[in-house]
């Protein structure tokens, strides 16, 4: 069991805030997480995060959780604290321990294709079914590219099934280069990938923290709380994630 000390970090908020779906919640503090063919049981006690993984995978999981990297979360929090928009300070106070997960871009693409017009429990359900078919992990681009829509009928993913297959065909043609980053236009050339999914892959897959997804939900939030427009910064993606998680929380409390 490996462990790391990290200040101002919430494992629970980071895992469950809607940016990542390849996890099983064991209890409020413990999660089984999968990424890029690796598994790790994680839990947090105070400022210590425990990782049940081989020692040679510690750096992989630290990077996954964006711990001890060059991402300046303090600046994002300071931006929220100084903003004229009280909702940003409230959001940062509530869930400022969120980190942007550095997940596998291919996994991010599949998950956010599935996320279209879906809620988090249903996204996790479809992702879980797909993983069950491929040994507990998401399929490779080549595996998906060989399928037909009828092969994916068991997912009950609707029109998204075709998009998953087309994504496999596109991704499978890319050169195998470490650190390769696609831009927004390249991502939007994939069948079924619009601006929102492309921005999700940029933020959650390629860690472009100035990107932030603009779906129907965030447009409503901007209209209500930011009549002059959302304050864009070099870390808009982080700020938007605070806001998304906080609004979900206060909306549930009103129900």
N, C-alpha and C positions, 0 to 999 in steps of 0.2 A: 504493500500500500504506500503510494507516494503522497506527499502533501506539500502544499505551497501556501505561503502567507500573502494575502492581497488585501489592500485597504479599499474601502468604498466599492465593494463588489457584491452583487447578489447573484448567486448561481441560479436560484429559482426564477427570478425575474428574467435573467438572460436566456434561460432555456425555454420559458413558457410564453414569452412576449410576442409570439407570432412571426418570428424570423426564421424558425427552425422547427422541423417536424419529425426528425428521426430519433425520437426518444420515447422511453417508457417511464412514467412517473411511479416510482416505487413507494415513496411517501413525500411529505411536504419538503423534505430536505435532500432526498436521494433520487437520482435519475440514472437510468441506463441509456447511454448515448452512443450512437453509431455514426461514423463518418469515414468515407473513403476506404471502406473495408476494415476499419478498426472499431473496436468496442471498448467502452470504459464505463464503469459504475462510478458516479461522482456524488459527493455529498459535501455539505458545508456546515461547519460549526464555528460561529463567530467569524473571525477573519481568516480562518484556515479552511482551505478547500482540499478534500481528500480525493485522490484519484486511484482507483483500483486498476492499475495498468502496469505492464512491464516497465522497468526503469528506462529502457531505451525508447519508450514511447512518451516519456514525460514531456519532452520539448514539443512533440506533435500536439499534445492536448493543451499545453500552455498556449501555444500559438492559436489553436482552435478557439479557445476562450478569450483570445486577445489579451493575454496577461504578459507583462514585461515586454511589450512591443512599443513601437513609436507612436501609437495612437494616444493623443492628448485628451483624455476624458475630462481632466480638470478644466481645460479651456471651454469645453462644451457646457459644463456645469456653470462656469462663471458667466458665459454668455446668457444662459437662462436666468441666472440670478440678477443680472443687470438689465434684462429686457424690460421694456415698458409693458409687455403683455404678461399679466399676472399668471395666466394659465401655464406659461412656460416654467415659471418659478415653481408653481405648484406641482407640475409634472416632474421636474427634476428633483424636488424634495421627496416626492413619493417613490420614484423608481430610478434615481440617479446612479444606482449600482449596476445598471444594464451595460453590458459590453456588446459590441457588434461581433457576432460569431464569424470566424474565418472558415466557412464551410467550403466543401468541394463545389466548384462552379457548376459542374454537370448535375450534381445532386440538387443544387439550388434551382437550376433551370427546370428540372422535372417537377420539383415540389411547387414552384410558383406557376407553372402551367396548370397543375392540378388545382391551385388555389383560386383560379378565376371563378368569380361568383359563387364562392364556397365559404363556409365558416371553418374555424380552426378544428373542431372535433371531426367534421367530415373530411377535411384535408388529411388529418392524421389517419383516419380510417382507410382512405384510399391508398395513401402512402404505405400504410402497414400491410395491406393486402398485396400490394406490388412487391414489397420486400419479402413477404412470406414465400412468394414464388421463386425468388432468387437467393435462397439461403440466408435470409435475414437482412440483405442489403439491396439497394436499388440496382436495377440491371444496367449493364454497360450500354453505350450508344449502339454498338454492333448487335447486341441481343435485341434491343427494341426495334432496330431498323428491319429485322427479319420478320417481324410480326405483322398480322393484319388486324383491323379493328375488331373483328370477331374474336381474335385471340385475347383481347383485353376486355371482353364483354363482362367478365366476372367482377371487374372493378366498379361497374356502374358509374363510370366517369363521363358518360355522354360524349359530346363532341370533343372533349379533351383527349380521348383515346387517339384520334387521328393526329392531334398536335404532338402527343408524346412520340408517336412513331416517326413523324416528320422531324422532330428534334433529334432523334437518334440518327436519322439519315444525314442530317446536317453536321452534327457533332462528330460523327464517325469519319467525316472527310477532312477534319482539321489536322494539321501537322502536330505530332506529339512533341511539344516544346514546353519545358518547365517555365512556369511563370507567364505563360501566354495569356494575354488579356484581350477580350473582345470589346469593341465599342458599341454604343447604343444602336447605331445603324446596322451593324452586323447582326446583332441579336434580333432586331426587328425584321430582318430578312427571313427569319425562321417562321414557318407557317404557324399562325396562332399566337405569335408573340407580339404584343402591342407595347406601347410606352410604359405601362405600369409593370408588366412582367419584366421587360428589359431593365428598368430601373431597379427592380428587386434583385435581379441577377448581378447587376453592377454593384449594388450595396452589399448584399448578403453573400455573394459568391466571389466577387473580385475585390471586395473591401474598398470600393470607391465611396468614401463616407460623405462626399458632397452630393451624392445622388439620393433622391428620396422619391418613393413611389407615390403617384398621385391618382388614387382610385376614387370611386364615388364617395367613399367614407371620408377621406382626407379633404376632398373638395368641400364637403358639408362642414367639416370642422373649420376649415379656413374661412368659409363664408360667415360662420357664426363668431369666431374668435379673432380673425385676422382680416378685417374688411379692407385693409390696405395691402393685403398679400402676405404670404408666409415669409418671414425673415430668413432669406437664404444666406448661408455661410459656407465655409469650407468643410464644416461638419454638420450640414443640414440633415444628413441621414441619421446621425446620432440623436439630434434634437427631435426629429420626427418620431423616432422610436420611443423616446420618453413620452411624447405626447400621445401616441397611439396606445401605449400600455395604460397610461393614466386615464384617458377617456374611456377605455374599455372598463376600467375599474369603477369609475363613478357612474357610468351608465348601468352597469349591473346592480349597483347599490340602489338605483332609482326604480328598478324593476320589481 
